[in-house]
């Protein structure tokens, strides 16, 4: 008897069949329910082993057969209700999105509702072993020190690309199209970090408003692929083709995954799967029996139980084995390390990932916080994780946009945030540096808005971060209505600030991540929480492509790859970096503490000079001795005998001749 959970094709006595296996310690009886093309139901009683795994093997079950489970309660504490179909947590394909748009429709999925919901419940689909031809494809395993990540949404990336065939825009096929691949190669990134592509459902409050969870952070089935991004009736092979095409171009594929909560929401909300299968095994509860809500989504998955931990590990392995995924970014990742219930950097789940022969080959990235007590864990994840560094994000934005003059904070972040990461034999790649991400303003909006503009989300502008550290350069939003000269001046300042932020990001020690569209000035019109905007608010606006900004970004990526101190994955010391003031004197305590000067120089490898001026007026710099060539600047001049004259908000890069 197999203990592999889910619906898996197996041969027994020279006959092919499907083994169905489900864990539940709370049920007294479980029936496997199979559905034919006319949705006629067949029920089969399942046996249970000593590990509380219910199982049955059936011959002649065809691929494409729909299935689900009915669970009968063991006692009054069990949440099992046989009138409600439960979706297999291991389902590799799913059909049916629950309609939760009204209270009447939601009632079909409530456990205290006595009606049978088989006609409306989501169901798993039996899948045949893959026949996809990978042609020898394998994980790329690009060294962290050579990695440049690019966060994108599969639909939003190509939905408005007019140069792609209309039927593949916004799809996996659109991502795999040669024009998309060529663009990514020309930009110079080494990995795409995809927002969730797991099978997800829209929350009830969004369905009521006829909005959609565009980002996809409300998973219904973590093993299953989201079909709405497919141009064909075979989304699985279409997505595999995208991964294969990206790999052939030397680009890794990293998935953003959600193991901190499920789409089941609060305990009295609609139930689809884990709650109605084994509530105690899958969710954290407080002393009153309600869910701990350390995610802000109504529940927190308990990954400290053997069942919860196995579910995560099996899922990760499946995506690597079946789809050749190179790595994972874990949403609200502190939840992964919670063990009864505090965060433990040595948790059994973290140990299992590190020791797994397959997963240990993959890149692992944490969003190192959740909303619970002790949830902020930046710098505390196991060494094999890279971490989203929000202190980098905020310190760099405050330096360039709020002009706070904090040269020490700038230098610390620029050099790899050793104050947080130089411990336990960790290397600089552990800091995943970013200025923008899906959550927050785009780069264009950072330089165009002082305040969030989220009214389209239907929450009276209450949602989204208030602390954006942005600066609109004197005009809130678009400058289109201004007189030409005033508009030109505003746009010039916005461009200079954008370039300074991008240069800082791409030349910092650590692993840089770009938000898709920032390289050409994509806007979300001031919406800093576009999670529910499956619309032109969130889609990339290719028709407003800023070629100068793209070229500046592309050039910095190319330059990064030439600088040895950015590719060695080592901490900087006085052997390779010198921090200089505007007169080329080594920085002293007084210089670091002078918040008015807002200017300094960074000499790296005795070859590269980064000259930084964050003021609103010109700054004269005396350069270090030698002959210097300007490689990148928007407003800089070499004045013989007078040093370098640097204009507003510039970050100038020079190379020793």
C-alpha positions, 0 to 999 in steps of 0.5 A: 500500500502506497502512502504517497498522498494525492491521486497517483498513477500506480501499477499493481499486478501488471495493471495500471490504476490510481492510488488515492490517499488522504490524511485525516485524523478527525474523520470516522469514515471517508468516501472517495467521490468520482464524477463522470462527464455528466457529473454523476457521482460514484462513492468508494469507501476508503481504508485507513492505516495506522498513520491516519492515511485513508487510501484506495487503489482503483484500476481503469481510472482515466486521466481527467476524472474529477474527484473529491472526498466526503468525510464523516465526523469522529466526534462533536469536535470534528469539522467533517461534514459529508454533505460538503465535498472536500478538495484534495490538498494534493490535487495536481489539477482543479476544476471549479472556482467557488462563487462567493459573490453573495451570502446565499452562494457562500452558504453552500460552502459553510460547514453548518449548512446541511445541503449537499454542495457537490454541484458547486464544489471545486474538484481535483482532476486525475492527471496522467504522467507527463509526456512533456519533452524537456530535451535534457533541461535541468535547473540552471543553478546560477550562482547567487553572486551573478543573479539579478532578479526580475519580479513579474506577473504572468498576465500583467507582463504581456497583456498590453504588448501589442507586438504579440499575437492577441490570443497569447497576451497575458498568458504563459505562452506570452511569457515564452514568446521569443519577443518576451524572451529577447526583451528579458535577455536584452535587459540582462536579468538572470531570473524571473520571480513570478507572482503566484501561479498556483490555483487561487480563488477570489476572496468573498469581499472582492467577488461582491465588488466584482473585483479579482485577486490579481496578485494571486495570494489566496491559494486554493490548491498549491499543487495545481497550476492557475489555468486562467493564464493559459492560451491553450487547453493544456496549461501545464504543458504551456507553462512547462514550455515557458520554463523551458524557453526561459532556461534555454535563454539562461534565465531561471524561474522562481515561484512566489508561493503562499504557505502561510494561509489558505483561501478558507479564511476565518473559521466560520468562512466557506470551507473547501479543503484542509479545514474540512479534512483535518482542521487541527493538523493544518491550522494554528488555533488560539485558546478559544479555538479560533484561528490565529491570524498572523497573516491578516488573511483570517488563518495561519497554516500550521507547518510545525505538524508532521502533516503540514510540514510534509505537505509543503515539502511534497509540494515544493518537490513536485514543482521542481520535479514536474516543472523544473522550477529553480527556486521559491520566494515564500510569502510572509515566510516567518510563518514557515518557521513558527513552532508552537508558535514562536519563530525558530530559525532551526525549525524542522521544516527549515532543516528538512529543506536544507537536507533535501537532495533536490530542494537544496539545489534550489534558490530559497527566498524569504519575505522575512516577516508576518503579522504575529508576535515576533514576526519581523525576522529580517536577518534571522533566516537560515543561511541558505535563504536570501531575504527581502531586505525592507531596511534596504528599501526604506533607507535608500528611498529616504536618502534619495527621495526624502534627502535625509542625508544619512550617509552612514545608512546609505553606505551600510546598505550599499555595502551589503547590510553587514549589520544584519547579515555578516554572521554565521558564515553568511555571504552578501547575496543573502540581502535581496536588495529591492526598492520596489516590488508588487506591494507598494508604489512602482518606481515611476509612482515613487517619484510622482506621488506623495500619497497613495491613490487606491480608491479603485480598490473599493476601501476608501483609500484605507488599504495599502502602506502609508509610509511610502517615502516617496516624493512627487517633485512638486506635482502630484501625479501626471505632469501633462497639464502643466506648461511645457517648461514646467512639465519639462523641469518636473520630468527631468527631476523625476528621471534623475531621481529614478536613475539614481535609485536604479544605479544604487540598486544595481551597484549595491553589494548583494542580490538586486531585484527589479520590479517589472516595468520600473526599467521603462517607467511603468505607472499604476497611477498612484495605486500602491496596493493593486492586488485587486486590479486585474486591469490597466491599472496594474498591467505593464503599459508598454505604449508609454515606454521610456527608452532612456530609462531602459537604456540607463537600466540596461547599462547598469546591469552590464556594468554590474557584471564587470565589477569584481567586487559585485560578483565575488559574493564577499564582504567589502573591506578596506582592501577593496573599498574606500569611502571618501568625502567630496574632497577625496578625503577618507570619511571621518565621524564628522563627515558621516554625521553631517546630514547637510552635505548629502554627498560622498564618493565610493572608490571600489577595487581602485578602478570604479568610482561612484560619485553621489550627490543627493542635493538640489544644487550643484556639487563640486567634487575633487576626484582621487588622483588619476585619470577618470572617464565618466561611464554613466551620468545624466548631469556631470562634467569633468572640469580640468583642474576643478574636479567634477561638477555634478548636477542635481540628484545624480549618481555618477559612475567613473572608471579609472583609465 
